[in-house]
Every structure is written in structure tokens, then in C-alpha cells.
Amino acid sequence: MLVVQIFLPLALALVMFGLGLTLTTEDFARVAKYPKAAVIALVCQVVVLPAICLGLVLAFGLKGVLAVGMMLLVASPGGTSANLFSHLAGGDVALNITLTAINSVLAVFTLPLVVGLSMAHFMADSAEVGLQPAKFVQVFAIVLVPVAIGMLVRRKFEAWALKMNDPVRIASVVVLVLVIIAAIAQAYQQLIDNIATLGPVALLLSIFSLLIGYYVPKAFNVERKQAIASAMEIGIHNATIAITLALTVLNDETMAIPAAVYGVLMYVPAAVAARLLSRNRAVAPNPGV
């Protein structure tokens, strides 16, 4: 329990601090350079995907804590792996950075809302429904504050921040992997018991997220590189944040299981999408295709 209550939040805080070291105010201002692509991607992330996930939850008959766990996952911002997959697929990584920055801020407000509504619907008989103000503050502290501190350090000590970017990123990944393995080990039997039920939902959510992230912007004539960036940002949810919030803020091991299953399975469709998009890049007749 010490791992869950102390080290897991600290590990996530380190990851978010590392993200902050890579961000500047220009990353947020850059949205003015391509507002249509950013707005479409954010609407898909905040509105469309939760609706799709809700449909999958209902279609597969998920109930109670597991249903809320899926909604917690889809409400989490894009994963840090999105930048890497976008780069491999030939996407606009600058747009990925912008979307990650904005999503990290939006999630502080949208995530408690989605989870609160989900708990009210799927756990109506529970004595504790929704996120209390104290838990909202915890979400804020875990997700946004470390990013803000990292950005402040980057602004005040840019040379040091740039030098420490890679070491902090490597250290945060190593610590996070170790801590999550230890945390999920506590719920190993629940993971095994539910993987057959959650696997198809998680896999379909990943596939639908990638398809929506790419084809919705394309339908609005967003250029191809930005559509690829959108696909990766929307298609790769941050399972780490979902697991951390489930285990710490919401104090429910079972609620972390959907994110754990997704965190393993999502690399398959993401890798396939990156491969297909990178291969098609060579034969695309123009940037808008």
C-alpha cells in the first residue's frame, strides 16, 4: 500500500515535471498557427471519444467499477508515447506537443466531470458518488502542478532544463515502470479474471481512437501531417494517469484494471497505424493527402 499511496503519485509527478521541462508558453500560443487542426482534435478527445467509449461499455455490458475505469481511461489526456509514434509515422510533432500541453490542462477539469458522471450512472448504489472537492484538488495537484513547475524551471533555467530533459525523461520512465509493476501486482488476479472481458473493449477503443483521430480531421481538410499527429494524440491515451488516479485518488484497485489492460494492448494498433501511415507517406501525392 505504501507503493500506491506514496511512490506512484511521486512517479507520476516526476513524469509530469519532465513534460513541463519540454514545454514553453510558445507551445500553447502555437495553436494560433493551426487552430482548425487543434480544435478538431480537442473536440474529438473531449467529446467524441467519451461517447464512443460509453457506447463500447454499454455494448459489452461492463458494469460498476470496471465501467467507470474505462471512462476514467478515455477521459485521461494523450499519452507521452504519442510524440514518438507521431514522429515515426511522419506526423506534425509540434502539433502533438501543443495538444499534449492543452490536454494536460483541460483534463484537470474534464476528467473529474466525466468520472463523476460515470460513477453517478454506473455506481449509483455506492455510498460515495462523484469526485469530492478534496479529490478534485488531488487531481489538480498530481496532473497540473508538476507541469507548471517544470515550465517555470524551463523558463528560469533554460540551459539546465534542456540538459536535464533526457535524464529526467529516462529516470521518470524507469521509476514509473517499476512502481506500476509493483502496484498492478497487487491486483494481478483481478487483471487475469477480467482480461477476457476488458481486452476487446480496450482494443476496440484503441482502434476507434486512432481512426477517429485521423479521419475526422481529414474530413475537415486538415493536412495529412497534422491528421497523423491528431491520430496519435487521440489514439494513445495516458494509461499511467488513469492507473495512478484509480489507485490513489479513487483508492480502487479494480478501477485501475481497464487502464492496465489498455496500456498493454494499445501498442499493437498504434504500431500498426504508425507503420501504415509512414509507408503511405512516401506515395502521398501532396501534403493534403
C-alpha positions, 0 to 999 in steps of 0.5 A: 500500500505504501507503493500506491499511496506514496511512490506512484503519485511521486512517479507520476509527478516526476513524469509530469515535471519532465513534460513541463521541462519540454514545454514553453508558453510558445507551445500553447500560443502555437495553436494560433498557427493551426487552430482548425487542426487543434480544435478538431482534435480537442473536440474529438478527445473531449467529446467524441471519444467519451461517447464512443467509449460509453457506447463500447461499455454499454455494448459489452455490458461492463458494469460498476467499477470496471465501467467507470475505469474505462471512462476514467481511461478515455477521459485521461489526456494523450499519452507521452508515447504519442510524440514518438509514434507521431514522429515515426509515422511522419506526423506534425510533432509540434502539433502533438506537443501543443495538444499534449500541453492543452490536454494536460490542462483541460483534463484537470477539469474534464476528467473529474466531470466525466468520472463523476458522471460515470460513477453517478450512472454506473455506481449509483448504489455506492455510498460515495458518488462523484469526485469530492472537492478534496479529490478534485484538488488531488487531481489538480495537484498530481496532473497540473502542478508538476507541469507548471513547475517544470515550465517555470524551471524551463523558463528560469533555467533554460540551459539546465532544463534542456540538459536535464530533459533526457535524464529526467525523461529516462529516470521518470520512465524507469521509476514509473515502470517499476512502481506500476509493476509493483502496484498492478501486482497487487491486483494481478488476479483481478487483471487475469479474471477480467482480461477476457472481458476488458481486452476487446473493449480496450482494443476496440477503443484503441482502434476507434481512437486512432481512426477517429483521430485521423479521419475526422480531421481529414474530413475537415481538410486538415493536412495529412501531417497534422491528421497523423499527429491528431491520430496519435494524440487521440489514439494513445491515451495516458494509461499511467494517469488513469492507473495512478488516479484509480489507485490513489485518488479513487483508492480502487484497485479494480478501477485501475484494471481497464487502464492496465489492460489498455496500456498493454494492448494499445501498442499493437494498433498504434504500431500498426497505424504508425507503420501504415501511415509512414509507408503511405507517406512516401506515395502521398501525392501532396501534403493534403493527402 
